[in-house]
Amino acid sequence: MADGAHAALAGARRDAPSTAPAPPRRVRGDLLLATVAACFTLAQLLFVRPGLGLGWDEVVYVSQVAPDTPTAFFSAPRARGVPLLVAPVALWSSSTPLLRVYLALLSGLGLYLALRVWRPLFPARVLAAAGALFASLWVTVFYGPQAMPNLWVAIGALAGVGCFLRARADRRDRVALWGLVASVALMAWMRPMDAVWVVLPLLVLAGRRPRLMLAVLAGLLAGAGEWVIEACVGYGGLGQRLADASRIQGGLGWHPAVVDQLRSLAGRTLCRPCTGAMPAPPVMLWWFALPLLALLGLAVAVRARRTAPTLLPLLCAATAAFPYLFLIGYAAPRFLLPVYALLAVPVADALFHLVTAPGGRLRPAVTAVMALGLAGHAAIQYAVLEHTVDGSLANRHKWTRTAAELHRLGVRPPCLLTGHEAIPIAYYTGCASADTSGNNANTTPAAVLQTARRIPVAAVTEPGGSPPAYARDWTAHRVGTMHLYVAPAT
């Protein structure tokens, strides 16, 4: 299985002797990858808009480290990777545009480094195409500048698999070995369970390679160690935290969610419950083409006797996709970002094979059809991206209007909000948030009433909803489609 990786590494060494400066071809390859990464960063800044306010999950993560923001409830499935990621900015600035620019630059750098890991295994043009394919997806661009974990799991997965292949093929490649540890740790910092699913094939292949097994396990321990310790200290033990995480995610079990993922492709950032019409066929076409092209890439690799660099990312993509396609009863397009990153290299290799394989008179036609298809795909992706950004802006504006109304009603910091969308609305209001039920339950009605004797408290209900029992006597106000129930001042 490693024959192809050995051959690729040997070829790379012949092309780049260690005693001479990097040849122009290698420099051009690095510049090509850097250009793709720079375009990815630029696309984020142009299309996602640095002024886009923080979303619900972002509020939870950023509030953990922002010194002037009440800390939001941190539920069992979450990990501390994103708070660590945003801390260099959030610790001293509350500027959302600054945070967006920082994350856009950082994600562009992360994509470049992850692609560069693969330089000894694939030509630079294939890797650049892989980066462009991944970076042109609306979900990749949308989440690049956001304080969310999934893109970073994707970058860690792409870099980690590349490092594993290099370290497996060459015992002397210490950079790859340490890169493997760092990449797995990055994934585990962000989402420990996602990291476990991604590295399952690596653990199987490392069975007879103790140093590789140790590197993968060291990365998991370094990244997930804090999550495990926190489980024992604050969540009643590791088993209890895993059970709570399962409950919050609807109960892990056999829940086919392929159709739900398809529905989310039209720009639904969270599809829970996932109902409504399916997207138009052109919006879904790439999703069906992706595995077919990946399998074509595998066939090309097998014929060229370089199977390992193509087969391993496919195996890791399959294990990463499995829980989100079959074990969780809802969907969010960001969940599959690691899958798309891992499939990008085999797919790019397959596309280059289609336009370079001997085909006589058919080659120009194939090239033209592929160019038109990729152009149409990019146009659709950016149309969905614009729609998604507009919807996200509308949500942020709604939270801002609600916060302004709460201020007008006298609910100002220090204060407390409960109920529907309490976490993001509280952030925009400057209040703490709490819930007496649901996935974010962290208080009791008695505690809310006790707090109302000291500071302003309000309950928010969704359209058509009823106030909680403890707030039925509070003064009701309407803002948009929501109702605010403000506790009487004492």
C-alpha positions in Angstrom: 0.0 0.0 0.0 2.9 2.3 0.7 4.6 1.6 -2.7 3.1 4.7 -4.3 4.0 6.9 -1.4 7.6 5.6 -1.5 7.8 6.3 -5.2 6.4 9.8 -4.9 8.8 10.6 -2.1 11.7 9.2 -4.0 10.8 11.3 -7.0 10.5 14.4 -4.9 14.0 13.8 -3.5 15.5 13.4 -7.1 13.8 16.6 -8.1 15.0 18.6 -5.0 18.5 17.6 -3.8 19.0 18.7 -0.2 22.4 20.3 -1.0 21.0 22.9 -3.4 18.5 25.7 -3.1 14.9 24.9 -3.9 14.5 24.6 -7.7 12.3 27.1 -9.5 9.6 24.3 -10.0 9.2 23.8 -6.3 9.1 27.5 -5.6 6.4 27.9 -8.3 4.5 25.1 -6.7 4.6 26.7 -3.3 3.5 30.0 -4.8 0.6 28.3 -6.5 -0.6 26.9 -3.2 -0.1 30.2 -1.5 -2.2 31.9 -4.3 -5.1 29.5 -3.7 -4.9 30.1 0.1 -4.8 33.9 -0.5 -7.8 33.8 -2.8 -9.6 31.7 -0.1 -8.9 34.5 2.5 -10.0 37.2 0.0 -13.2 35.4 -0.8 -14.1 35.3 2.9 -13.5 39.0 3.4 -15.5 39.9 0.2 -18.5 37.6 0.6 -18.9 36.9 4.3 -18.4 40.5 5.3 -16.3 41.2 8.4 -19.2 43.1 10.0 -21.3 40.0 10.2 -22.2 39.7 13.9 -21.6 36.6 16.0 -23.9 33.7 15.6 -25.4 31.5 18.4 -22.6 29.0 18.6 -19.9 31.7 18.2 -21.4 33.6 21.1 -20.9 30.5 23.3 -17.3 30.1 22.2 -16.2 33.7 22.3 -17.9 34.4 25.6 -15.6 31.9 27.3 -12.6 34.1 26.9 -14.0 37.7 26.3 -13.4 39.5 29.5 -16.3 41.9 29.3 -18.9 39.4 28.2 -21.0 37.2 30.5 -20.0 33.6 29.9 -22.6 31.5 28.1 -23.5 28.0 29.1 -21.0 25.5 27.7 -22.9 22.3 26.9 -21.4 18.8 27.0 -20.5 18.2 23.3 -18.5 21.4 23.0 -14.7 21.6 23.3 -12.3 24.4 24.2 -10.5 24.6 20.9 -12.4 27.5 19.5 -12.0 29.7 22.6 -8.3 29.1 22.4 -8.3 29.9 18.8 -10.0 33.3 19.2 -8.3 34.2 22.5 -5.5 36.3 20.9 -8.1 38.7 19.7 -11.1 38.2 22.0 -9.0 38.8 25.2 -8.3 42.4 24.3 -10.9 43.5 21.7 -14.6 43.1 21.3 -14.4 44.0 17.6 -16.2 41.4 15.5 -14.7 42.7 12.2 -11.2 42.4 13.7 -12.0 38.8 14.8 -13.4 38.0 11.3 -10.2 39.3 9.6 -8.0 37.4 12.0 -9.9 34.1 11.4 -9.9 34.6 7.6 -6.2 35.1 7.6 -5.6 32.2 9.9 -7.8 29.8 7.9 -6.0 30.8 4.7 -2.7 30.0 6.3 -4.1 26.7 7.7 -5.3 25.7 4.2 -1.9 26.5 2.7 0.0 24.5 5.3 -2.3 21.5 5.0 -1.9 21.4 1.2 1.8 21.8 1.4 2.1 18.7 3.6 1.1 16.8 0.4 3.8 18.2 -1.9 5.9 15.0 -1.9 2.8 12.9 -2.7 1.1 14.8 -5.5 2.1 17.5 -8.1 1.5 21.1 -7.0 -1.1 21.6 -9.8 -3.2 18.8 -8.3 -3.0 20.1 -4.8 -3.8 23.7 -6.0 -6.9 22.3 -7.7 -7.8 20.4 -4.6 -7.5 23.5 -2.5 -9.6 25.5 -5.0 -12.3 22.9 -5.1 -12.5 22.8 -1.3 -12.2 26.6 -0.9 -14.9 27.3 -3.5 -17.7 25.5 -1.6 -20.1 27.9 0.0 -19.9 26.2 3.3 -16.1 26.4 3.4 -16.1 30.2 2.6 -18.9 30.8 5.0 -17.3 29.2 8.0 -13.7 30.3 7.3 -13.9 33.6 9.2 -16.3 32.2 11.9 -15.5 31.1 15.4 -16.6 27.6 14.7 -14.7 24.3 15.0 -15.6 22.3 11.9 -13.3 23.9 9.3 -10.3 23.4 11.7 -11.2 19.8 12.0 -11.1 19.7 8.2 -7.7 21.4 8.0 -6.3 19.1 10.7 -7.7 16.0 8.9 -6.2 17.0 5.6 -2.8 17.8 7.1 -2.9 14.7 9.4 -3.5 12.2 6.7 -0.8 13.7 4.6 1.7 13.6 7.5 0.8 10.0 8.2 1.5 8.9 4.7 4.8 10.7 4.6 5.9 9.4 8.0 4.8 5.8 7.0 6.8 6.0 3.8 10.0 7.5 5.4 11.0 6.8 9.0 13.5 9.7 8.8 10.7 12.3 8.1 10.5 13.7 11.6 8.7 16.8 10.4 5.9 14.6 9.2 5.8 12.7 12.4 5.5 15.8 14.6 3.1 17.2 12.0 0.9 14.2 12.6 0.8 14.7 16.3 0.0 18.4 15.9 -2.7 17.8 13.3 -4.5 15.1 15.4 -4.3 17.4 18.4 -5.8 20.3 16.4 -8.8 18.1 15.5 -9.2 16.8 19.1 -9.0 20.4 20.5 -11.8 21.4 18.2 -14.1 18.3 18.3 -12.8 15.2 20.1 -15.3 12.7 18.8 -14.8 14.0 15.2 -11.1 13.4 15.6 -11.6 9.8 16.7 -13.8 9.1 13.7 -11.2 10.6 11.3 -8.2 8.7 12.7 -9.8 5.3 12.9 -8.2 4.1 9.6 -4.8 5.6 10.8 -5.0 3.6 14.0 -5.7 0.4 12.0 -2.8 1.0 9.6 -0.5 2.0 12.4 -1.0 -1.4 14.1 2.5 -2.6 13.2 4.1 0.8 13.3 4.5 1.7 17.1 5.9 5.2 16.4 2.9 6.1 14.2 0.4 4.6 16.7 2.1 6.6 19.4 2.0 9.8 17.4 -1.8 9.4 16.7 -2.5 8.6 20.3 -0.3 11.4 21.6 -2.2 13.8 19.3 -5.6 12.6 20.6 -4.4 12.9 24.2 -2.9 16.3 23.8 -6.1 17.6 22.1 -8.8 15.8 24.1 -7.1 15.6 27.5 -8.6 18.8 28.7 -12.1 17.7 27.5 -11.7 14.5 29.5 -10.5 16.2 32.6 -13.3 18.8 32.3 -15.8 15.9 32.0 -14.5 14.4 35.3 -14.5 17.8 37.1 -17.6 19.5 35.8 -19.9 17.0 34.0 -20.1 14.1 36.4 -17.5 11.9 34.7 -16.5 11.0 31.1 -19.4 8.5 30.7 -21.9 11.1 31.9 -20.6 13.8 29.5 -20.8 11.4 26.6 -24.3 10.5 27.6 -25.2 14.2 27.9 -23.6 14.9 24.5 -25.6 12.1 22.9 -28.9 13.4 24.4 -28.2 16.9 23.2 -27.6 15.6 19.7 -30.9 13.8 19.8 -29.6 10.4 21.0 -26.9 8.7 18.9 -28.2 5.7 17.1 -29.4 4.6 13.7 -30.7 7.9 12.3 -30.1 8.1 8.5 -29.6 11.7 7.7 -28.5 11.7 4.1 -31.7 13.4 2.9 -31.3 15.9 5.7 -27.8 16.8 4.5 -29.1 17.2 1.0 -31.8 19.6 2.3 -29.1 21.7 4.0 -27.1 22.2 0.8 -29.4 25.1 -0.1 -27.9 27.2 2.7 -29.6 26.0 5.9 -26.8 26.3 8.5 -28.8 24.1 10.8 -31.4 21.6 9.6 -33.2 20.6 12.9 -35.9 19.6 12.4 -35.1 19.1 8.7 -38.3 19.5 6.8 -39.3 21.4 3.7 -38.6 21.0 0.0 -35.4 19.6 -1.5 -33.0 22.0 -3.2 -33.1 22.3 -7.0 -31.1 19.6 -8.7 -28.2 21.9 -9.8 -27.6 22.7 -6.1 -27.2 19.0 -5.2 -25.4 17.8 -8.3 -21.9 18.3 -7.0 -22.7 16.3 -3.9 -23.4 13.2 -6.0 -20.5 13.8 -8.3 -18.0 14.1 -5.4 -17.9 10.4 -4.4 -17.9 9.2 -8.1 -14.9 11.4 -8.9 -13.2 10.2 -5.8 -13.6 6.6 -6.9 -12.3 7.5 -10.3 -9.3 9.1 -8.6 -8.7 5.8 -6.7 -8.9 3.8 -10.0 -6.3 6.1 -11.5 -4.1 5.7 -8.5 -4.3 1.9 -8.6 -3.4 1.8 -12.2 -0.4 4.2 -11.5 0.6 2.0 -8.6 0.4 4.9 -6.1 -2.7 3.6 -4.2 -1.9 4.7 -0.6 -2.0 8.5 -1.0 -5.5 8.2 -2.6 -7.0 5.3 -0.7 -6.2 6.6 2.8 -8.0 10.0 2.6 -11.0 8.1 1.1 -11.1 5.8 4.1 -10.8 8.6 6.6 -13.5 10.6 4.7 -15.8 7.5 4.9 -15.3 7.1 8.7 -15.7 10.9 9.3 -18.9 11.0 7.3 -20.5 7.9 8.9 -21.8 9.4 12.1 -23.2 12.5 10.4 -24.9 10.5 7.7 -26.3 7.7 9.7 -26.1 8.3 13.5 -27.4 11.8 14.1 -31.0 12.7 13.3 -30.4 16.2 11.9 -28.0 17.9 9.6 -25.7 20.9 9.3 -23.5 21.3 6.2 -20.5 22.3 8.3 -20.5 18.8 9.8 -19.1 17.3 6.6 -16.3 19.8 6.0 -13.6 17.3 7.0 -15.1 14.9 4.4 -14.9 17.5 1.6 -11.3 18.4 2.5 -10.2 14.7 2.4 -12.0 14.0 -0.8 -10.6 17.1 -2.6 -7.2 15.6 -3.4 -8.5 12.4 -5.0 -11.2 14.4 -6.9 -8.6 16.9 -8.2 -6.4 14.0 -9.3 -9.4 12.5 -11.2 -10.2 15.7 -12.9 -6.6 16.1 -14.1 -6.7 12.6 -15.4 -9.8 13.3 -17.4 -8.2 16.3 -19.2 -4.7 14.8 -19.7 -5.5 11.1 -20.5 -5.1 10.1 -24.1 -8.4 10.9 -25.8 -7.6 12.1 -29.3 -10.4 14.2 -30.7 -12.5 13.9 -27.5 -10.0 15.6 -25.2 -10.9 19.2 -26.2 -14.6 18.4 -25.7 -14.0 16.8 -22.3 -12.0 19.8 -21.2 -14.6 22.2 -22.4 -17.5 20.3 -20.7 -15.4 20.1 -17.5 -14.6 23.8 -17.6 -18.3 24.7 -18.1 -19.3 22.4 -15.3 -16.8 23.8 -12.8 -17.8 27.4 -13.7 -21.4 26.6 -13.2 -20.6 24.8 -9.9 -18.8 27.9 -8.7 -21.6 30.2 -9.7 -24.1 28.1 -7.8 -21.9 27.9 -4.7 -21.6 31.7 -4.5 -25.3 32.2 -5.1 -26.0 29.9 -2.1 -23.3 31.7 -0.1 -25.0 35.1 -0.7 -28.3 33.7 0.3 -26.8 32.2 3.5 -25.0 35.4 4.4 -28.2 37.4 3.9 -30.2 35.0 6.1 -27.5 35.2 8.8 -27.5 39.0 8.7 -31.3 39.0 9.1 -30.9 36.9 12.3 -28.2 39.2 13.7 -30.4 42.2 12.9 -33.3 40.6 14.7 -31.2 40.0 17.8 -29.9 43.6 17.7 -33.4 45.0 17.5 -34.5 42.8 20.4 -31.5 44.0 22.4 -32.4 47.6 21.7 -36.0 47.1 22.8 -34.8 45.4 26.0 -32.5 48.3 26.7 -35.5 50.7 26.2 -37.5 48.6 28.7 -34.8 49.0 31.3 -33.1 45.6 30.9 -29.5 46.7 31.0 -26.3 45.1 32.3 -26.1 43.5 34.8 -29.1 41.6 33.7 -30.4 38.1 32.9 -32.3 36.7 29.9 -34.1 33.3 29.6 -36.1 31.5 27.0 -36.1 31.5 23.2 -32.7 32.4 21.7 -31.7 33.7 25.1 -27.9 33.0 24.5 -27.5 35.2 21.4 -29.9 37.9 22.4 -28.3 38.1 25.8 -24.9 38.6 24.2 -26.2 41.5 22.1 -27.9 43.0 25.1 -24.9 42.6 27.4 -26.8 40.2 29.8 -26.1 36.8 31.2 -28.2 34.0 29.8 -29.8 31.0 31.5 -32.4 28.3 30.7 -34.6 26.1 32.9 -35.2 23.4 30.3 -33.8 22.2 27.0 -30.3 21.5 25.8 -28.9 24.6 27.5 -30.6 24.1 30.9 -28.4 25.4 33.6 -30.7 26.9 36.2 -34.1 26.6 38.0 -37.2 28.7 38.0 -36.6 29.5 41.7 -33.1 30.7 40.8 -34.4 33.0 38.1 -37.0 34.5 40.5 -34.3 35.0 43.1 -32.1 36.8 40.5 -35.0 39.0 39.5 -35.0 40.5 43.0 -31.5 41.8 42.4 -31.1 42.7 38.7 -33.4 43.1 35.6 -34.6 39.8 34.2 -36.6 39.1 31.1 -38.0 36.0 29.4 -38.2 35.7 25.6 -40.7 33.5 23.8 -40.8 32.4 20.2 -43.7 33.4 17.9 -46.9 31.9 19.2 -45.2 30.6 22.3 -46.3 30.9 25.9 -44.2 32.4 28.7 -42.7 30.1 31.3 -44.9 29.6 34.4 -42.7 31.8 36.5 -43.0 34.7 34.1 -46.8 34.7 33.4 -47.3 37.7 35.7 -44.5 39.7 34.2 -45.2 42.7 31.8 -45.5 41.5 28.2 -44.0 43.4 25.2 -43.8 42.6 21.6 -40.8 43.1 19.3 -41.2 41.7 15.8 -42.7 38.2 16.1 -41.3 37.6 19.6 -42.7 38.5 23.0 -40.6 39.8 25.9 -41.7 39.3 29.5 -39.9 41.7 31.8 -39.8 41.0 35.6 -41.1 43.9 37.7 -38.5 46.0 39.3 -38.0 45.5 43.0 
